[in-house]
Amino acid sequence: KNKDTKKLKGAHVYVTLEPCAHEGRTPSCAKALAKLPITTLVYGLKDPNPLVAGKGLQILVDASIEVKCIEGLNSELENLAEVFLLNMRENRCFIALKVASSIDGQIAMSNGESQWITSSKARQRSHDLRGMYDATAVGYGTYQKDNPSLNIRHGKFQDKINHKVVLFDQQAESLNSIENSNLYKNNQKQNIYIVIDSKHKNINNPLGLNLLFCDFNKGYQDLHQQLFQHEIYSLYIEGGAKVLSKFISQKAFNTLYLFVGSKVLGKGLSWTKDLEFSSLSETLDLKLSQHEILDNDIMLKYNI
């Protein structure tokens, strides 16, 4: 090891985030770097974690290592580390919404047919995104119609066994059927969470599932902290239209992934059908932060 570290003499190290100063499940990155014969460390963002927040940089300075901040990449780095930064700064769950629609904004035909509006490459990209988040969620309507599993089945995250699933079920109707569902069969019971209206707090829960309660009339804002407390630091919501509209109208989300297929469906089911604004000044004006071409489709990532 000593022989290998000698090769680092005079090296310049580049990191996205300030090296951590504290020790928990893993050792301190800053302390490990301070033992190496490097000359310079260039970092992108200071760590907002109060256990770090400049302390990691100070450890390096004390070790006579020059510390520099990258200039001009702040927005790109903020986007790259968006989940972690929100968690640390606001102690709440990061919410991402996902929509797959036709060019004219439909998520299904008028008869309900929706497979497939987007290409296989776009669906693969969406599934990869699922693996980047702690949990995947759908509403009760989607659960009832599609009987989804919501687990990680392929791609680079296929070994992510602790992936959680969240079901928005205002009236707690799923408790009568969930034992026979794909969602229950293909996920560990302790990783299933059902969000129910607060008026059902005394409901019977024979399977011992994780139940979260919120006032659906007031909205989902208070849910962010509940998810965070259950170690769901990021949530990827895949539908349906009612759940998406609720989060959008309340501005209770952070990111929207819009997958636009090449089809024109005409009259069908719009993903914005439950959204209504009284004036242009009240509408959402989102910020485009990323775009990708996926065969004949496109993925647009917007931040609120």
C-alpha positions in Angstrom: 0.0 0.0 0.0 2.8 2.5 0.9 4.5 1.7 -2.4 1.2 2.4 -4.3 0.6 5.7 -2.5 4.0 7.0 -3.5 2.7 7.0 -7.1 0.2 9.7 -6.0 2.9 12.2 -5.1 2.0 15.6 -6.5 -1.4 14.3 -7.8 -4.5 16.5 -8.3 -7.8 15.0 -7.1 -11.1 16.1 -8.4 -14.4 15.4 -6.5 -18.0 16.5 -7.0 -18.7 17.0 -3.3 -16.6 18.0 -0.4 -15.0 14.9 1.1 -16.8 13.8 4.3 -15.3 14.6 7.6 -17.4 12.4 9.9 -17.2 8.6 10.4 -20.3 6.5 10.4 -20.8 3.3 8.4 -17.7 4.2 6.4 -14.5 6.0 7.3 -13.9 9.7 6.7 -12.9 10.4 3.0 -11.2 13.7 4.0 -9.0 11.9 6.6 -8.1 9.2 4.1 -7.1 11.8 1.5 -5.1 13.8 4.1 -2.8 10.8 4.5 -1.9 10.7 0.8 0.9 12.7 -0.8 -1.5 14.6 -3.1 -0.9 18.3 -3.9 -4.3 19.7 -4.7 -8.0 18.8 -4.2 -10.5 20.4 -6.5 -14.2 20.1 -5.3 -17.5 21.1 -6.8 -19.9 21.7 -3.9 -19.6 22.2 -0.2 -21.4 19.4 1.7 -24.6 20.8 3.3 -24.5 18.0 5.9 -23.9 19.8 9.2 -21.5 17.0 10.2 -19.3 18.0 7.3 -20.0 21.6 6.0 -16.5 22.8 5.5 -14.9 20.5 8.1 -13.7 18.1 5.3 -12.0 20.9 3.5 -10.3 22.0 6.7 -8.9 18.6 7.3 -7.2 18.8 4.0 -5.9 22.3 4.5 -4.4 21.3 7.8 -2.6 18.5 6.0 -1.0 21.2 3.7 -3.1 20.1 0.7 -4.3 23.0 -1.5 -8.0 23.2 -1.8 -9.8 24.8 -4.8 -13.5 25.1 -5.8 -14.6 24.5 -9.4 -16.0 27.6 -11.0 -18.9 27.8 -13.4 -20.4 24.4 -12.9 -22.7 25.1 -9.9 -26.0 24.4 -11.7 -24.8 21.2 -13.3 -23.4 19.9 -10.0 -26.6 20.9 -8.1 -28.6 18.9 -10.7 -26.2 15.9 -10.4 -26.5 15.7 -6.5 -30.1 17.0 -6.3 -31.5 14.2 -4.1 -28.7 14.3 -1.5 -28.7 18.1 -1.4 -32.4 18.4 -0.8 -32.3 15.7 1.9 -29.6 17.5 3.7 -30.9 21.0 3.4 -34.6 20.4 4.0 -34.8 16.9 5.8 -37.5 15.7 3.4 -38.0 13.2 0.6 -37.1 14.2 -3.0 -40.2 13.6 -5.3 -39.8 12.8 -9.0 -42.8 12.4 -11.3 -42.7 10.3 -14.5 -45.0 10.6 -17.5 -45.0 8.7 -20.8 -47.2 10.3 -23.3 -47.8 10.7 -27.0 -46.8 13.8 -28.9 -50.3 15.2 -28.2 -50.1 14.5 -24.5 -52.2 11.4 -24.2 -51.1 8.5 -21.8 -53.7 6.1 -23.2 -56.4 5.6 -25.9 -59.9 6.5 -25.0 -60.6 2.8 -24.5 -57.7 2.6 -22.0 -55.1 0.9 -24.3 -51.6 2.2 -23.5 -49.0 -0.5 -24.4 -46.9 0.8 -25.8 -46.9 4.6 -26.5 -43.1 4.9 -26.1 -40.3 2.7 -27.5 -38.5 -0.1 -25.8 -35.4 2.1 -25.4 -37.5 4.8 -23.6 -39.1 2.2 -21.3 -35.7 0.8 -20.5 -34.5 4.3 -19.6 -37.5 4.8 -17.4 -36.8 1.5 -15.6 -33.2 2.5 -15.1 -34.5 5.7 -13.5 -36.7 3.6 -11.2 -33.5 2.0 -9.9 -32.0 5.4 -9.0 -34.7 6.2 -6.5 -35.4 4.6 -3.1 -39.0 3.8 -3.9 -41.4 3.6 -6.8 -45.0 4.7 -6.5 -48.4 4.5 -8.3 -51.9 5.4 -7.5 -54.7 3.0 -6.8 -56.2 3.3 -10.3 -53.0 2.2 -11.9 -52.6 -0.6 -9.3 -56.1 -1.9 -10.1 -55.8 -1.6 -13.9 -52.2 -2.8 -14.5 -51.4 -5.0 -11.5 -47.8 -3.7 -11.5 -44.9 -5.3 -9.7 -42.9 -2.0 -9.4 -39.7 -4.0 -8.6 -36.3 -3.8 -10.3 -36.2 -6.5 -12.9 -33.4 -5.6 -15.3 -30.7 -3.1 -16.0 -27.8 -2.0 -13.9 -29.9 -1.9 -10.7 -31.4 -5.4 -10.9 -29.6 -6.4 -7.6 -31.2 -3.6 -5.6 -33.1 -5.8 -3.2 -34.1 -3.1 -0.8 -36.1 -1.1 -3.3 -39.4 0.1 -1.8 -42.8 0.5 -3.3 -45.5 3.0 -2.4 -49.2 2.8 -3.2 -51.4 5.9 -3.0 -54.8 4.5 -1.9 -57.0 7.1 -0.4 -59.8 4.8 0.7 -57.5 1.8 1.7 -59.3 -0.4 -0.8 -56.1 -2.3 -1.7 -55.9 -3.9 1.7 -58.6 -6.3 0.5 -56.7 -7.5 -2.6 -53.1 -6.8 -2.2 -52.1 -10.2 -1.0 -52.9 -11.6 -4.4 -51.3 -8.8 -6.3 -47.9 -8.7 -8.2 -46.9 -5.8 -6.0 -47.1 -8.0 -2.9 -45.7 -11.2 -4.6 -42.7 -9.5 -6.1 -41.6 -7.3 -3.2 -40.6 -7.9 0.4 -43.5 -7.2 2.7 -41.4 -4.8 4.8 -40.7 -2.7 1.7 -44.4 -2.0 0.9 -45.9 1.3 1.9 -49.5 2.3 1.5 -50.5 6.0 1.7 -54.1 6.3 3.1 -56.3 9.2 4.0 -56.0 10.2 7.7 -59.7 9.4 8.3 -58.9 5.7 8.1 -56.2 5.7 10.8 -58.0 2.9 12.7 -58.3 0.6 9.7 -57.5 -3.1 10.2 -54.1 -4.1 8.8 -53.9 -7.9 8.9 -50.8 -8.2 6.8 -48.8 -5.8 8.9 -47.9 -3.5 5.9 -46.4 -0.1 6.4 -49.3 2.4 6.4 -48.7 6.2 6.0 -51.5 8.6 6.6 -52.1 12.1 5.2 -55.1 14.4 4.7 -55.8 14.0 1.0 -57.9 17.2 0.9 -55.0 19.2 2.2 -52.5 17.5 0.0 -49.2 15.7 0.1 -46.9 18.3 1.5 -46.8 16.7 5.0 -46.0 13.3 3.4 -42.5 14.4 2.4 -41.3 14.3 6.0 -43.1 10.9 6.7 -41.3 9.3 3.8 -38.0 10.7 4.9 -38.5 9.4 8.4 -39.0 5.9 6.9 -35.7 6.2 5.1 -37.4 6.8 1.7 -35.2 9.7 0.7 -36.3 9.8 -2.9 -39.6 8.7 -4.6 -40.2 8.0 -8.3 -44.0 8.3 -9.0 -45.0 6.5 -12.2 -48.7 7.5 -12.3 -51.6 7.6 -12.7 -53.1 10.9 -13.9 -54.9 11.7 -10.7 -51.8 11.2 -8.5 -49.6 13.2 -10.9 -52.1 16.0 -11.1 -52.4 16.2 -7.3 -48.6 16.6 -6.9 -48.3 19.0 -9.8 -51.2 21.3 -8.7 -49.8 21.5 -5.2 -46.2 22.0 -6.5 -45.3 19.1 -4.2 -42.6 17.6 -6.4 -39.0 18.4 -7.4 -38.5 16.8 -10.9 -40.7 15.8 -13.8 -39.5 13.2 -16.3 -41.5 13.5 -19.5 -41.1 10.6 -22.0 -42.6 11.7 -25.3 -43.3 8.9 -27.9 -43.6 9.5 -31.6 -47.3 8.6 -31.8 -50.3 10.9 -32.2 -53.3 9.3 -30.4 -56.0 12.0 -30.8 -58.8 11.7 -28.4 -57.7 9.7 -25.3 -56.6 10.1 -21.7 -54.5 13.2 -21.1 -52.1 13.2 -18.2 -53.2 16.8 -17.4 -56.9 16.1 -17.5 -57.4 16.8 -13.8 -55.2 20.0 -13.8 -57.0 23.3 -14.1 -55.6 26.8 -13.7 -57.6 30.0 -13.8 -55.0 32.2 -15.5 -51.6 31.9 -17.2 -50.0 33.6 -14.2 -51.0 30.6 -12.0 -49.6 27.9 -14.3 -46.3 26.1 -13.7 -43.3 27.3 -15.6 -40.8 24.4 -15.3 -37.0 24.6 -16.0 -35.6 22.2 -18.5 -32.5 20.6 -17.0 -31.8 17.6 -19.3 -32.9 16.0 -22.5 -32.1 12.7 -24.2 -33.0 11.2 -27.6 -34.1 7.6 -27.3 -34.5 6.1 -30.7 -37.6 8.0 -32.1 -38.6 9.2 -28.6 -37.3 11.9 -26.3 -37.0 12.3 -22.6 -37.3 15.8 -21.1 -36.3 16.4 -17.5 -37.8 19.4 -15.8 -37.1 20.9 -12.3 -39.7 23.0 -10.5 
